[in-house]
């Protein structure tokens, strides 16, 4: 079992409150991702679950039992850090089995558990090597294996892939997702990388200023964000925001706002958000007039950064590979897919 609950959990450092009354239920066997910008409280929350930080107030329950005062080693949680934290003088097998050795597990059983974990991580051939002889990806697998052999109720990952290059991060995302399905274990994963969050999590908890701004399935958060923060944090390029034009606004700004109806017609709508993939291109002279500020041609897609007269922020459009001829300062027309427009009120909350 690996059920975990937080009830009114807070964290204070003196007069500074960094976690503000978080309530959360993590299901047995779930892969839950904590995501958010630096300083939002996601790693602090993970460390409180692990027992590496004290909980200032509130309750942590693991399988229904209050765990606030339980020693970290007795909580049934295993943590994988951003830094691999391997003992350089020990082999891979010794690193993976060290916690079992300290717990008094017999050598034969210890070796069997290490070998099973190594097989699941596909690092059996590395067991007699030392950390200095491993690549970054191999070291991270060893760190994960060290957690697996403990057979914890909950796995805790604190930005474990941030030290790897882009290709290795993709490989390790696939491996961790496979491992989760194979083990059926509860996993809580902290990252600032929205791609990791969207592709790995059963659910995502978006942290903002010590609170959970929204909790839900990845596509629910992407398509139905609770507020402007969640809408702006998830998605690359960043969601387009268009403010309600005033009476003296540029004609192009007014035309764009009108083209985003019915979202703009919602009572109280002050701002509308539209994802880059829902902003389509038309030839110059058609649709809303815009100028290309920058064209990023990425092979399979192109990202255009656009200026519409009177709109304070640059707009972004994600296009297929057929638009590679567009260059800076080109004049184009825009046609938004208004069915996907998201209206927000004066407090930044999405109007349902």
VEXDRENTI-207426 format. One record per residue (C-alpha): x, y, z; residue number from 1; residue in one letter. Coordinates in pm, 1 decimal. Layout:
// residues N
REC | X | Y | Z | NUM | A
...
***
This chain:
// residues 352
REC | 0.0 | 0.0 | 0.0 | 1 | X
REC | 115.2 | 352.3 | -71.6 | 2 | X
REC | -166.3 | 593.8 | 11.3 | 3 | X
REC | -53.3 | 935.3 | 126.6 | 4 | X
REC | -255.3 | 1230.7 | 256.2 | 5 | X
REC | -168.7 | 1586.2 | 354.8 | 6 | X
REC | -406.2 | 1773.4 | 583.1 | 7 | X
REC | -354.1 | 2147.4 | 628.5 | 8 | X
REC | 24.3 | 2110.2 | 595.7 | 9 | X
REC | 224.3 | 2428.0 | 649.4 | 10 | X
REC | 594.0 | 2508.9 | 660.7 | 11 | X
REC | 743.8 | 2816.9 | 821.5 | 12 | X
REC | 1100.6 | 2935.0 | 856.6 | 13 | X
REC | 1066.2 | 3185.6 | 1136.9 | 14 | X
REC | 813.1 | 3443.7 | 1021.8 | 15 | X
REC | 832.8 | 3332.0 | 657.6 | 16 | X
REC | 563.3 | 3085.9 | 551.9 | 17 | X
REC | 665.3 | 2884.6 | 244.6 | 18 | X
REC | 390.5 | 2618.5 | 241.9 | 19 | X
REC | 40.9 | 2744.9 | 308.8 | 20 | X
REC | -217.5 | 2492.4 | 423.5 | 21 | X
REC | -188.4 | 2220.2 | 157.8 | 22 | X
REC | -450.2 | 1943.9 | 143.6 | 23 | X
REC | -380.5 | 1653.0 | -88.2 | 24 | X
REC | -463.8 | 1283.4 | -130.4 | 25 | X
REC | -224.5 | 1064.3 | -330.3 | 26 | X
REC | -376.8 | 739.3 | -450.1 | 27 | X
REC | -212.0 | 402.0 | -405.1 | 28 | X
REC | -7.5 | 327.1 | -717.9 | 29 | X
REC | -41.4 | 679.4 | -859.4 | 30 | X
REC | 229.7 | 874.1 | -1041.9 | 31 | X
REC | 178.9 | 1229.4 | -915.1 | 32 | X
REC | 392.7 | 1518.5 | -1037.7 | 33 | X
REC | 462.3 | 1836.7 | -840.8 | 34 | X
REC | 544.2 | 2111.4 | -1090.0 | 35 | X
REC | 601.6 | 2482.8 | -1061.3 | 36 | X
REC | 864.0 | 2757.7 | -1087.7 | 37 | X
REC | 1166.0 | 2784.5 | -860.2 | 38 | X
REC | 1071.4 | 2884.6 | -506.3 | 39 | X
REC | 709.5 | 2768.8 | -527.4 | 40 | X
REC | 747.4 | 2510.9 | -246.9 | 41 | X
REC | 736.1 | 2183.4 | -441.0 | 42 | X
REC | 1074.0 | 2047.4 | -323.7 | 43 | X
REC | 1009.3 | 2163.6 | 33.1 | 44 | X
REC | 683.5 | 1968.0 | 29.1 | 45 | X
REC | 864.6 | 1656.8 | -97.3 | 46 | X
REC | 1127.9 | 1687.7 | 174.1 | 47 | X
REC | 857.2 | 1715.5 | 440.9 | 48 | X
REC | 699.8 | 1395.1 | 310.7 | 49 | X
REC | 1042.0 | 1226.8 | 325.8 | 50 | X
REC | 1105.3 | 1353.8 | 678.5 | 51 | X
REC | 1401.3 | 1569.8 | 581.8 | 52 | X
REC | 1209.6 | 1884.3 | 683.3 | 53 | X
REC | 983.1 | 1924.1 | 984.8 | 54 | X
REC | 615.5 | 1999.6 | 929.3 | 55 | X
REC | 527.7 | 2327.3 | 1104.1 | 56 | X
REC | 157.6 | 2240.1 | 1131.7 | 57 | X
REC | -89.7 | 1997.1 | 979.2 | 58 | X
REC | -72.2 | 1620.3 | 934.8 | 59 | X
REC | 104.0 | 1377.4 | 702.5 | 60 | X
REC | -71.0 | 1040.2 | 678.6 | 61 | X
REC | 87.4 | 734.5 | 516.0 | 62 | X
REC | -160.6 | 449.7 | 473.5 | 63 | X
REC | -386.5 | 625.3 | 721.4 | 64 | X
REC | -122.2 | 654.7 | 996.0 | 65 | X
REC | 8.8 | 992.0 | 1111.3 | 66 | X
REC | 375.7 | 1010.5 | 1014.8 | 67 | X
REC | 481.3 | 1361.0 | 1125.5 | 68 | X
REC | 707.1 | 1229.4 | 1400.1 | 69 | X
REC | 812.0 | 901.4 | 1236.3 | 70 | X
REC | 1183.6 | 878.2 | 1154.3 | 71 | X
REC | 1261.6 | 913.8 | 782.3 | 72 | X
REC | 1395.8 | 558.0 | 764.7 | 73 | X
REC | 1071.6 | 421.6 | 909.5 | 74 | X
REC | 824.1 | 609.0 | 686.8 | 75 | X
REC | 834.3 | 362.4 | 401.0 | 76 | X
REC | 947.8 | 634.0 | 159.7 | 77 | X
REC | 1259.8 | 626.7 | -57.7 | 78 | X
REC | 1396.5 | 944.3 | -211.3 | 79 | X
REC | 1596.2 | 990.4 | -532.6 | 80 | X
REC | 1781.2 | 1321.7 | -543.7 | 81 | X
REC | 1892.1 | 1551.3 | -823.5 | 82 | X
REC | 2251.8 | 1473.2 | -724.9 | 83 | X
REC | 2310.7 | 1100.3 | -744.1 | 84 | X
REC | 2473.7 | 1085.6 | -398.2 | 85 | X
REC | 2658.0 | 758.6 | -467.9 | 86 | X
REC | 2947.6 | 639.5 | -251.7 | 87 | X
REC | 3252.8 | 667.2 | -480.4 | 88 | X
REC | 3446.2 | 386.9 | -306.0 | 89 | X
REC | 3163.0 | 133.5 | -344.6 | 90 | X
REC | 3065.4 | -66.2 | -651.9 | 91 | X
REC | 2721.6 | -27.6 | -805.8 | 92 | X
REC | 2606.6 | -343.8 | -628.9 | 93 | X
REC | 2739.1 | -218.3 | -294.2 | 94 | X
REC | 2573.6 | 121.7 | -341.0 | 95 | X
REC | 2240.3 | -37.1 | -422.6 | 96 | X
REC | 2255.2 | -281.0 | -133.5 | 97 | X
REC | 2396.7 | -49.5 | 132.9 | 98 | X
REC | 2062.4 | 34.0 | 297.3 | 99 | X
REC | 1977.4 | -337.4 | 314.4 | 100 | X
REC | 2315.6 | -411.2 | 470.0 | 101 | X
REC | 2258.1 | -144.8 | 735.6 | 102 | X
REC | 1915.8 | -296.8 | 801.7 | 103 | X
REC | 2075.0 | -635.3 | 871.9 | 104 | X
REC | 1948.6 | -817.6 | 563.1 | 105 | X
REC | 2144.0 | -1138.5 | 496.7 | 106 | X
REC | 2402.6 | -1121.3 | 219.0 | 107 | X
REC | 2232.9 | -1377.0 | -7.3 | 108 | X
REC | 1896.0 | -1201.8 | 12.2 | 109 | X
REC | 2063.0 | -864.4 | -30.3 | 110 | X
REC | 2239.9 | -976.5 | -346.4 | 111 | X
REC | 1919.2 | -1127.0 | -483.8 | 112 | X
REC | 1725.1 | -804.2 | -431.8 | 113 | X
REC | 2003.6 | -597.8 | -589.5 | 114 | X
REC | 2011.0 | -826.6 | -892.1 | 115 | X
REC | 1633.4 | -809.4 | -937.1 | 116 | X
REC | 1643.2 | -429.8 | -921.5 | 117 | X
REC | 1936.8 | -419.2 | -1164.3 | 118 | X
REC | 1747.9 | -639.1 | -1409.7 | 119 | X
REC | 1443.1 | -412.5 | -1399.7 | 120 | X
REC | 1667.4 | -110.0 | -1463.8 | 121 | X
REC | 1878.3 | -294.7 | -1724.7 | 122 | X
REC | 2207.5 | -228.7 | -1546.2 | 123 | X
REC | 2306.3 | -586.0 | -1451.8 | 124 | X
REC | 2633.2 | -556.1 | -1643.0 | 125 | X
REC | 2728.3 | -250.3 | -1435.2 | 126 | X
REC | 2707.7 | -408.1 | -1089.5 | 127 | X
REC | 3084.1 | -442.8 | -1042.7 | 128 | X
REC | 3172.5 | -97.6 | -1170.6 | 129 | X
REC | 3241.4 | 211.9 | -959.4 | 130 | X
REC | 3044.0 | 538.4 | -997.7 | 131 | X
REC | 3335.9 | 715.5 | -1169.2 | 132 | X
REC | 3310.6 | 458.6 | -1449.5 | 133 | X
REC | 2945.6 | 539.1 | -1524.2 | 134 | X
REC | 2768.8 | 796.3 | -1738.8 | 135 | X
REC | 2518.3 | 1037.9 | -1588.5 | 136 | X
REC | 2224.0 | 828.8 | -1702.6 | 137 | X
REC | 2377.6 | 512.2 | -1557.3 | 138 | X
REC | 2442.8 | 683.9 | -1224.6 | 139 | X
REC | 2081.5 | 795.9 | -1208.8 | 140 | X
REC | 1967.2 | 437.8 | -1271.1 | 141 | X
REC | 2185.7 | 323.5 | -982.6 | 142 | X
REC | 2032.4 | 588.4 | -754.7 | 143 | X
REC | 1685.3 | 469.0 | -853.7 | 144 | X
REC | 1790.7 | 107.8 | -797.8 | 145 | X
REC | 1908.2 | 195.5 | -447.4 | 146 | X
REC | 1553.4 | 314.7 | -379.5 | 147 | X
REC | 1388.4 | 10.7 | -540.3 | 148 | X
REC | 1567.0 | -246.3 | -324.2 | 149 | X
REC | 1416.0 | -90.7 | -12.6 | 150 | X
REC | 1067.8 | -178.5 | -143.1 | 151 | X
REC | 920.4 | 150.2 | -19.0 | 152 | X
REC | 553.1 | 239.1 | -0.6 | 153 | X
REC | 623.4 | 568.0 | -178.5 | 154 | X
REC | 900.1 | 672.7 | -417.6 | 155 | X
REC | 999.2 | 1040.3 | -400.0 | 156 | X
REC | 1188.7 | 1194.5 | -693.3 | 157 | X
REC | 1341.1 | 1541.7 | -660.8 | 158 | X
REC | 1421.4 | 1665.2 | -1013.7 | 159 | X
REC | 1618.1 | 1345.5 | -1089.0 | 160 | X
REC | 1673.4 | 1415.9 | -1460.7 | 161 | X
REC | 1783.3 | 1779.5 | -1450.7 | 162 | X
REC | 2155.3 | 1692.3 | -1474.4 | 163 | X
REC | 2110.7 | 1484.3 | -1791.2 | 164 | X
REC | 2127.5 | 1603.3 | -2151.3 | 165 | X
REC | 1810.7 | 1632.1 | -2359.8 | 166 | X
REC | 1830.9 | 1290.4 | -2528.4 | 167 | X
REC | 1899.5 | 1110.3 | -2200.5 | 168 | X
REC | 1609.9 | 1290.5 | -2031.5 | 169 | X
REC | 1373.4 | 1152.0 | -2294.7 | 170 | X
REC | 1513.7 | 800.5 | -2247.3 | 171 | X
REC | 1484.4 | 823.2 | -1869.2 | 172 | X
REC | 1127.3 | 955.8 | -1888.8 | 173 | X
REC | 1038.1 | 643.2 | -2083.9 | 174 | X
REC | 1225.2 | 421.3 | -1838.0 | 175 | X
REC | 1064.0 | 575.1 | -1529.6 | 176 | X
REC | 717.2 | 546.4 | -1682.4 | 177 | X
REC | 784.4 | 180.8 | -1765.2 | 178 | X
REC | 921.8 | 119.7 | -1417.2 | 179 | X
REC | 614.1 | 273.7 | -1255.9 | 180 | X
REC | 385.4 | 40.4 | -1448.8 | 181 | X
REC | 607.4 | -258.4 | -1372.8 | 182 | X
REC | 630.6 | -192.9 | -998.4 | 183 | X
REC | 278.2 | -54.3 | -951.7 | 184 | X
REC | 426.0 | 169.5 | -683.2 | 185 | X
REC | 317.9 | 513.2 | -565.5 | 186 | X
REC | 551.9 | 778.6 | -703.3 | 187 | X
REC | 571.1 | 1153.1 | -636.3 | 188 | X
REC | 792.8 | 1336.9 | -879.7 | 189 | X
REC | 911.5 | 1699.1 | -848.7 | 190 | X
REC | 1013.0 | 1894.0 | -1157.6 | 191 | X
REC | 1010.2 | 2243.2 | -1304.2 | 192 | X
REC | 997.1 | 2089.2 | -1652.8 | 193 | X
REC | 642.0 | 2101.2 | -1784.5 | 194 | X
REC | 721.3 | 1841.9 | -2054.7 | 195 | X
REC | 812.8 | 1589.3 | -1785.2 | 196 | X
REC | 497.1 | 1678.2 | -1595.4 | 197 | X
REC | 267.2 | 1646.9 | -1896.7 | 198 | X
REC | 414.2 | 1321.1 | -2027.1 | 199 | X
REC | 475.1 | 1127.3 | -1703.9 | 200 | X
REC | 208.6 | 1214.8 | -1448.4 | 201 | X
REC | -128.0 | 1047.1 | -1391.3 | 202 | X
REC | -209.6 | 1377.2 | -1222.2 | 203 | X
REC | -24.7 | 1705.8 | -1185.1 | 204 | X
REC | -21.3 | 1937.8 | -883.8 | 205 | X
REC | 79.3 | 2286.5 | -1000.7 | 206 | X
REC | 242.2 | 2474.5 | -712.2 | 207 | X
REC | 236.3 | 2852.7 | -686.4 | 208 | X
REC | 357.3 | 3057.4 | -387.7 | 209 | X
REC | 332.3 | 2766.3 | -143.5 | 210 | X
REC | -12.7 | 2649.8 | -252.1 | 211 | X
REC | -150.6 | 2401.9 | -502.3 | 212 | X
REC | -296.9 | 2625.1 | -771.3 | 213 | X
REC | -460.5 | 2329.3 | -947.8 | 214 | X
REC | -462.9 | 1950.4 | -928.9 | 215 | X
REC | -578.4 | 1722.3 | -1208.0 | 216 | X
REC | -500.7 | 1512.5 | -1514.7 | 217 | X
REC | -242.7 | 1669.6 | -1750.1 | 218 | X
REC | -479.1 | 1747.6 | -2039.1 | 219 | X
REC | -747.3 | 1879.0 | -1803.4 | 220 | X
REC | -501.9 | 2134.1 | -1668.3 | 221 | X
REC | -380.1 | 2222.0 | -2017.8 | 222 | X
REC | -725.6 | 2269.0 | -2166.9 | 223 | X
REC | -912.0 | 2394.0 | -1858.1 | 224 | X
REC | -663.4 | 2582.9 | -1637.9 | 225 | X
REC | -807.6 | 2722.8 | -1316.9 | 226 | X
REC | -637.5 | 3060.1 | -1358.3 | 227 | X
REC | -393.4 | 3266.3 | -1559.9 | 228 | X
REC | -93.2 | 3129.5 | -1369.2 | 229 | X
REC | -166.6 | 2767.4 | -1458.8 | 230 | X
REC | -255.0 | 2862.6 | -1816.3 | 231 | X
REC | 71.0 | 3054.4 | -1853.5 | 232 | X
REC | 291.9 | 2796.4 | -1684.8 | 233 | X
REC | 181.0 | 2493.5 | -1885.8 | 234 | X
REC | 245.8 | 2494.0 | -2257.1 | 235 | X
REC | 534.3 | 2584.2 | -2487.6 | 236 | X
REC | 537.9 | 2835.3 | -2636.2 | 237 | X
REC | 352.5 | 3024.7 | -2365.7 | 238 | X
REC | -20.7 | 3076.5 | -2408.6 | 239 | X
REC | -126.2 | 3398.9 | -2581.5 | 240 | X
REC | -302.3 | 3652.1 | -2359.9 | 241 | X
REC | -513.5 | 3927.6 | -2514.7 | 242 | X
REC | -654.0 | 4202.9 | -2291.7 | 243 | X
REC | -991.2 | 4365.8 | -2346.9 | 244 | X
REC | -929.9 | 4674.3 | -2565.1 | 245 | X
REC | -1030.3 | 5016.8 | -2441.0 | 246 | X
REC | -1221.9 | 5272.9 | -2646.6 | 247 | X
REC | -911.4 | 5416.1 | -2811.8 | 248 | X
REC | -756.1 | 5081.0 | -2900.4 | 249 | X
REC | -601.2 | 5003.1 | -3238.7 | 250 | X
REC | -840.3 | 4854.4 | -3497.6 | 251 | X
REC | -633.2 | 4532.5 | -3514.1 | 252 | X
REC | -661.1 | 4486.8 | -3136.6 | 253 | X
REC | -1037.8 | 4535.9 | -3150.0 | 254 | X
REC | -1066.8 | 4297.2 | -3444.4 | 255 | X
REC | -871.1 | 4028.9 | -3260.4 | 256 | X
REC | -1087.6 | 4066.2 | -2949.5 | 257 | X
REC | -1401.8 | 4037.7 | -3161.7 | 258 | X
REC | -1263.8 | 3728.8 | -3337.3 | 259 | X
REC | -1223.1 | 3556.3 | -2998.9 | 260 | X
REC | -1597.0 | 3561.8 | -2927.5 | 261 | X
REC | -1788.8 | 3401.7 | -2760.2 | 262 | X
REC | -1515.5 | 3391.0 | -2492.2 | 263 | X
REC | -1479.8 | 3769.0 | -2503.0 | 264 | X
REC | -1855.5 | 3808.1 | -2460.6 | 265 | X
REC | -1854.4 | 3627.8 | -2125.6 | 266 | X
REC | -1967.0 | 3861.8 | -1842.8 | 267 | X
REC | -1660.3 | 3982.9 | -1652.7 | 268 | X
REC | -1406.8 | 3869.4 | -1915.7 | 269 | X
REC | -1102.6 | 4096.8 | -1886.7 | 270 | X
REC | -848.9 | 3881.3 | -2068.5 | 271 | X
REC | -860.3 | 3584.7 | -2306.3 | 272 | X
REC | -601.3 | 3311.1 | -2348.8 | 273 | X
REC | -539.5 | 3113.5 | -2668.3 | 274 | X
REC | -279.7 | 2839.8 | -2721.5 | 275 | X
REC | -25.6 | 2883.9 | -3001.2 | 276 | X
REC | -159.2 | 2582.1 | -3193.6 | 277 | X
REC | -500.6 | 2750.2 | -3212.2 | 278 | X
REC | -374.1 | 3068.0 | -3379.7 | 279 | X
REC | -375.4 | 3003.8 | -3754.9 | 280 | X
REC | -201.8 | 3187.8 | -4036.1 | 281 | X
REC | -363.8 | 3355.2 | -4335.2 | 282 | X
REC | -208.5 | 3547.7 | -4626.2 | 283 | X
REC | -141.2 | 3917.1 | -4572.6 | 284 | X
REC | -460.0 | 4114.7 | -4623.4 | 285 | X
REC | -680.6 | 3842.8 | -4473.8 | 286 | X
REC | -780.1 | 3803.1 | -4109.4 | 287 | X
REC | -616.2 | 4016.4 | -3838.9 | 288 | X
REC | -301.7 | 4194.1 | -3967.1 | 289 | X
REC | 22.8 | 4098.0 | -3790.2 | 290 | X
REC | 397.8 | 4129.6 | -3836.2 | 291 | X
REC | 650.1 | 3849.6 | -3778.9 | 292 | X
REC | 897.2 | 3948.3 | -3504.9 | 293 | X
REC | 1086.9 | 3619.2 | -3507.0 | 294 | X
REC | 1047.0 | 3289.1 | -3689.0 | 295 | X
REC | 1189.0 | 2977.4 | -3522.1 | 296 | X
REC | 1204.8 | 2693.9 | -3773.9 | 297 | X
REC | 1242.2 | 2366.6 | -3584.1 | 298 | X
REC | 1210.7 | 2117.3 | -3869.1 | 299 | X
REC | 874.7 | 1954.1 | -3806.0 | 300 | X
REC | 722.6 | 2278.9 | -3674.1 | 301 | X
REC | 777.4 | 2652.0 | -3685.8 | 302 | X
REC | 710.7 | 2894.3 | -3399.9 | 303 | X
REC | 619.7 | 3244.8 | -3509.6 | 304 | X
REC | 639.1 | 3537.8 | -3269.9 | 305 | X
REC | 402.2 | 3806.6 | -3392.1 | 306 | X
REC | 312.6 | 4169.7 | -3326.9 | 307 | X
REC | -47.4 | 4286.2 | -3356.9 | 308 | X
REC | -90.6 | 4664.3 | -3337.3 | 309 | X
REC | -220.2 | 4766.3 | -2995.2 | 310 | X
REC | -173.0 | 4424.6 | -2828.2 | 311 | X
REC | 74.7 | 4466.2 | -2543.1 | 312 | X
REC | 227.5 | 4116.4 | -2557.3 | 313 | X
REC | 375.7 | 3936.6 | -2856.8 | 314 | X
REC | 159.9 | 3652.6 | -2985.5 | 315 | X
REC | 286.7 | 3303.1 | -3069.0 | 316 | X
REC | 168.2 | 3066.3 | -3339.6 | 317 | X
REC | 275.0 | 2702.6 | -3376.5 | 318 | X
REC | 267.1 | 2592.4 | -3738.6 | 319 | X
REC | 350.9 | 2289.6 | -3949.5 | 320 | X
REC | 673.1 | 2257.9 | -4146.9 | 321 | X
REC | 527.7 | 2417.8 | -4459.9 | 322 | X
REC | 580.0 | 2774.1 | -4333.6 | 323 | X
REC | 960.9 | 2777.0 | -4331.4 | 324 | X
REC | 967.4 | 3056.5 | -4593.7 | 325 | X
REC | 840.9 | 3311.5 | -4342.0 | 326 | X
REC | 1105.3 | 3547.1 | -4208.5 | 327 | X
REC | 1131.5 | 3842.7 | -3976.0 | 328 | X
REC | 917.1 | 4147.2 | -4061.8 | 329 | X
REC | 690.8 | 3946.0 | -4294.5 | 330 | X
REC | 328.9 | 4063.4 | -4301.2 | 331 | X
REC | 68.5 | 3795.3 | -4235.3 | 332 | X
REC | -294.9 | 3756.2 | -4137.4 | 333 | X
REC | -418.0 | 3572.7 | -3827.6 | 334 | X
REC | -731.1 | 3365.5 | -3775.4 | 335 | X
REC | -783.4 | 3246.7 | -3416.2 | 336 | X
REC | -978.2 | 2926.5 | -3347.3 | 337 | X
REC | -1216.3 | 3091.3 | -3102.5 | 338 | X
REC | -1362.7 | 2758.4 | -2987.7 | 339 | X
REC | -1045.0 | 2710.8 | -2778.2 | 340 | X
REC | -1032.1 | 3061.7 | -2629.4 | 341 | X
REC | -1024.6 | 3080.5 | -2248.5 | 342 | X
REC | -1179.9 | 3384.5 | -2075.0 | 343 | X
REC | -1036.6 | 3512.4 | -1743.2 | 344 | X
REC | -1189.8 | 3759.2 | -1496.6 | 345 | X
REC | -1033.3 | 4055.9 | -1318.4 | 346 | X
REC | -886.3 | 3824.8 | -1048.7 | 347 | X
REC | -721.6 | 3606.5 | -1313.7 | 348 | X
REC | -960.1 | 3313.5 | -1265.8 | 349 | X
REC | -1089.7 | 3125.4 | -1569.2 | 350 | X
REC | -1457.5 | 3185.7 | -1636.4 | 351 | X
REC | -1613.2 | 2841.2 | -1687.0 | 352 | X
***
